[in-house]
Amino acid sequence: MDRDAEPQEITSLVGREVYTNNGVFLGEVEDLRLNLDAESVTGLALHQLNRELFASEAASSRGVIVPYRWVQAVGDVIIVNDLVERIQRQKDGESEEEVTA
């Protein structure tokens, strides 16, 4: 991702859908975590979560925060790496080989 691109209003990220680079829907941006000293975004707070990936968080009406360093692209939607999927699959008992295959 070109981090030197023209700056955008951070509020433009709110409401965008977030997908993994494999096309799996994660949720929708509700808010942002900021580092005010560095004047940078450090995380995306998601709601409207994918209930299959985030069953416990969705059931308790909690959101999740995805670290901004996982963001690969920002356009009409936000693309993050597939680490979220791998973490969930490992929780479900799949081996690393099954996850990356």
C-alpha positions in Angstrom: 0.0 0.0 0.0 1.3 3.4 -0.9 1.5 5.2 2.4 2.8 8.4 0.7 -0.4 8.8 -1.3 -2.5 11.9 -1.0 -3.9 12.1 2.6 -7.6 11.5 3.0 -10.1 12.6 5.7 -10.0 9.8 8.3 -13.8 10.0 8.5 -14.0 8.7 4.9 -13.0 5.3 6.3 -16.0 5.0 8.5 -18.8 2.9 7.0 -16.5 1.1 4.5 -16.7 -2.7 4.4 -13.5 -4.6 5.3 -12.5 -7.8 3.5 -9.5 -10.1 3.6 -7.3 -10.4 0.6 -9.1 -13.8 0.0 -12.4 -12.0 -0.3 -13.9 -12.9 3.1 -16.1 -10.2 4.6 -14.9 -9.2 8.1 -17.1 -6.3 9.1 -17.7 -2.5 8.6 -15.6 0.3 10.0 -17.4 2.0 12.9 -14.5 4.0 14.3 -10.8 4.4 14.2 -8.0 4.1 16.8 -5.6 7.0 16.5 -2.1 7.8 17.7 -2.4 11.5 18.2 1.3 12.0 18.8 2.3 10.4 15.5 -0.9 11.7 13.8 -1.6 8.3 12.4 -4.3 5.6 12.3 -3.4 2.5 14.3 -6.5 0.4 14.1 -9.9 0.0 12.6 -12.8 -0.7 15.0 -15.3 -3.0 13.2 -18.9 -3.7 13.8 -21.5 -5.6 11.7 -19.1 -8.5 12.0 -19.0 -11.7 10.0 -20.7 -14.0 12.5 -18.9 -17.1 11.3 -15.5 -15.6 12.1 -16.4 -13.6 15.2 -19.2 -15.6 16.8 -18.4 -14.7 20.4 -17.8 -11.0 19.6 -20.9 -10.7 17.5 -23.1 -12.5 20.1 -22.0 -10.1 22.9 -22.4 -7.1 20.6 -18.7 -6.3 20.9 -16.7 -5.2 17.9 -13.1 -6.0 17.1 -10.1 -3.8 16.3 -8.0 -4.7 13.3 -4.4 -3.3 13.5 -3.9 -0.8 10.7 -0.6 -2.4 9.8 -2.7 -5.3 8.4 -4.4 -3.0 5.9 -3.2 -3.7 2.3 -5.4 -1.4 0.3 -8.0 1.3 0.8 -10.5 2.0 -1.9 -14.3 1.5 -2.1 -13.6 -1.3 0.4 -10.7 -1.9 2.7 -8.5 -5.0 2.1 -6.6 -6.5 5.0 -4.2 -9.5 5.0 -5.7 -13.0 5.7 -4.2 -13.2 9.2 -7.6 -12.9 10.8 -8.8 -16.0 8.9 -5.7 -17.9 10.0 -6.1 -17.0 13.6 -9.8 -18.1 13.6 -9.0 -21.4 11.9 -6.3 -22.1 14.4 -8.8 -21.5 17.2 -11.1 -24.0 15.5 -8.3 -26.6 15.6 -7.0 -26.6 12.0 -3.3 -27.0 11.5 -1.2 -24.3 9.8 -0.8 -26.5 6.7 -4.6 -26.6 6.3 -4.8 -22.8 6.8 -2.2 -21.8 4.2 -3.0 -24.5 1.6 
